[in-house]
């Protein structure tokens, strides 16, 4: 049972395939644009939420400052002392951390130097042995 197609049937079949491909392409592009629109809307909503969060944090900060203004001078001085002590301690921590890191780097460099000196001595010995063998 061989199927024989006429020229018109082949032409209609090709048109149908082209039409099907066009419909599929249009559907895919439509879906992509819908997804893109949804993504844009989502990003806009996220940006709005971030703005709201920033405003809320700013208001909380202002309230804290106002609350501090309501404190007695003695309490304000205590807070200033605590902040000063915290800053001093943080500075000491930073200094010690830097010193420790520098000492670690120095020890690593010394260790590397010792290894390289040993390797250099071994290479000198090997070179001398080879030269002695070659000169015999």
MARBA-934439 format. One record per residue (C-alpha): residue number from 0; residue in one letter; x, y, z. Coordinates in nm, 3 decimals. Example, Ala and Ser with C-alpha at 12.3 -4.5 7.8 and 13.67 -1.06 7.14 Angstrom:
! residues 2
0 | a | 1.230 | -0.450 | 0.780
1 | s | 1.367 | -0.106 | 0.714
//
This chain:
! residues 136
0 | x | 0.000 | 0.000 | 0.000
1 | x | 0.206 | 0.282 | -0.127
2 | x | 0.068 | 0.625 | -0.056
3 | x | 0.105 | 0.858 | -0.343
4 | x | 0.059 | 1.227 | -0.275
5 | x | -0.027 | 1.476 | -0.537
6 | x | 0.143 | 1.813 | -0.561
7 | x | -0.157 | 1.988 | -0.404
8 | x | -0.161 | 1.749 | -0.109
9 | x | 0.212 | 1.798 | -0.047
10 | x | 0.163 | 2.175 | -0.071
11 | x | -0.123 | 2.161 | 0.184
12 | x | 0.084 | 1.934 | 0.411
13 | x | 0.377 | 2.180 | 0.402
14 | x | 0.141 | 2.470 | 0.474
15 | x | -0.010 | 2.279 | 0.766
16 | x | 0.336 | 2.207 | 0.911
17 | x | 0.438 | 2.572 | 0.872
18 | x | 0.112 | 2.683 | 1.034
19 | x | 0.168 | 2.440 | 1.324
20 | x | 0.523 | 2.566 | 1.377
21 | x | 0.399 | 2.926 | 1.369
22 | x | 0.126 | 2.852 | 1.627
23 | x | 0.377 | 2.676 | 1.856
24 | x | 0.625 | 2.965 | 1.823
25 | x | 0.357 | 3.223 | 1.898
26 | x | 0.242 | 3.026 | 2.204
27 | x | 0.597 | 2.999 | 2.337
28 | x | 0.669 | 3.369 | 2.285
29 | x | 0.338 | 3.465 | 2.446
30 | x | 0.422 | 3.253 | 2.749
31 | x | 0.770 | 3.407 | 2.774
32 | x | 0.627 | 3.758 | 2.765
33 | x | 0.373 | 3.667 | 3.034
34 | x | 0.646 | 3.522 | 3.255
35 | x | 0.861 | 3.832 | 3.196
36 | x | 0.572 | 4.060 | 3.292
37 | x | 0.516 | 3.858 | 3.609
38 | x | 0.887 | 3.877 | 3.692
39 | x | 0.883 | 4.255 | 3.644
40 | x | 0.578 | 4.290 | 3.869
41 | x | 0.746 | 4.071 | 4.131
42 | x | 1.064 | 4.281 | 4.120
43 | x | 0.861 | 4.600 | 4.155
44 | x | 0.684 | 4.457 | 4.460
45 | x | 1.016 | 4.353 | 4.611
46 | x | 1.155 | 4.704 | 4.555
47 | x | 0.850 | 4.852 | 4.728
48 | x | 0.897 | 4.616 | 5.023
49 | x | 1.265 | 4.717 | 5.050
50 | x | 1.164 | 5.083 | 5.055
51 | x | 0.911 | 5.012 | 5.328
52 | x | 1.174 | 4.823 | 5.530
53 | x | 1.415 | 5.115 | 5.499
54 | x | 1.151 | 5.362 | 5.613
55 | x | 1.063 | 5.138 | 5.909
56 | x | 1.430 | 5.110 | 6.010
57 | x | 1.467 | 5.486 | 5.982
58 | x | 1.162 | 5.538 | 6.204
59 | x | 1.294 | 5.289 | 6.460
60 | x | 1.627 | 5.468 | 6.461
61 | x | 1.457 | 5.804 | 6.517
62 | x | 1.249 | 5.655 | 6.799
63 | x | 1.563 | 5.519 | 6.966
64 | x | 1.727 | 5.860 | 6.941
65 | x | 1.419 | 6.025 | 7.088
66 | x | 1.416 | 5.768 | 7.367
67 | x | 1.780 | 5.847 | 7.435
68 | x | 1.694 | 6.215 | 7.458
69 | x | 1.438 | 6.126 | 7.725
70 | x | 1.706 | 5.957 | 7.937
71 | x | 1.871 | 6.137 | 8.222
72 | x | 2.219 | 6.279 | 8.175
73 | x | 2.362 | 6.008 | 8.395
74 | x | 2.212 | 5.734 | 8.176
75 | x | 2.327 | 5.913 | 7.861
76 | x | 2.679 | 5.936 | 8.003
77 | x | 2.670 | 5.564 | 8.087
78 | x | 2.570 | 5.488 | 7.728
79 | x | 2.850 | 5.711 | 7.598
80 | x | 3.101 | 5.530 | 7.821
81 | x | 2.977 | 5.192 | 7.699
82 | x | 3.006 | 5.306 | 7.337
83 | x | 3.355 | 5.442 | 7.401
84 | x | 3.463 | 5.121 | 7.573
85 | x | 3.314 | 4.916 | 7.291
86 | x | 3.503 | 5.123 | 7.034
87 | x | 3.829 | 5.083 | 7.228
88 | x | 3.780 | 4.708 | 7.262
89 | x | 3.695 | 4.679 | 6.893
90 | x | 4.010 | 4.873 | 6.806
91 | x | 4.220 | 4.643 | 7.028
92 | x | 4.059 | 4.336 | 6.870
93 | x | 4.139 | 4.473 | 6.524
94 | x | 4.499 | 4.545 | 6.623
95 | x | 4.550 | 4.202 | 6.778
96 | x | 4.389 | 4.033 | 6.481
97 | x | 4.621 | 4.218 | 6.245
98 | x | 4.924 | 4.134 | 6.459
99 | x | 4.830 | 3.766 | 6.471
100 | x | 4.780 | 3.756 | 6.094
101 | x | 5.115 | 3.926 | 6.034
102 | x | 5.292 | 3.685 | 6.270
103 | x | 5.130 | 3.387 | 6.097
104 | x | 5.246 | 3.519 | 5.760
105 | x | 5.595 | 3.578 | 5.901
106 | x | 5.612 | 3.221 | 6.037
107 | x | 5.494 | 3.081 | 5.706
108 | x | 5.760 | 3.282 | 5.524
109 | x | 6.032 | 3.166 | 5.766
110 | x | 5.917 | 2.806 | 5.727
111 | x | 5.929 | 2.840 | 5.349
112 | x | 6.276 | 2.994 | 5.373
113 | x | 6.402 | 2.704 | 5.585
114 | x | 6.259 | 2.452 | 5.338
115 | x | 6.416 | 2.632 | 5.044
116 | x | 6.755 | 2.656 | 5.219
117 | x | 6.747 | 2.282 | 5.289
118 | x | 6.651 | 2.213 | 4.930
119 | x | 6.926 | 2.441 | 4.807
120 | x | 7.185 | 2.261 | 5.025
121 | x | 7.064 | 1.922 | 4.902
122 | x | 7.087 | 2.042 | 4.542
123 | x | 7.440 | 2.171 | 4.603
124 | x | 7.541 | 1.832 | 4.748
125 | x | 7.384 | 1.645 | 4.455
126 | x | 7.551 | 1.878 | 4.207
127 | x | 7.888 | 1.830 | 4.379
128 | x | 7.842 | 1.449 | 4.377
129 | x | 7.755 | 1.454 | 4.007
130 | x | 8.051 | 1.679 | 3.928
131 | x | 8.283 | 1.447 | 4.125
132 | x | 8.150 | 1.145 | 3.933
133 | x | 8.190 | 1.323 | 3.600
134 | x | 8.544 | 1.445 | 3.677
135 | x | 8.672 | 1.093 | 3.761
//
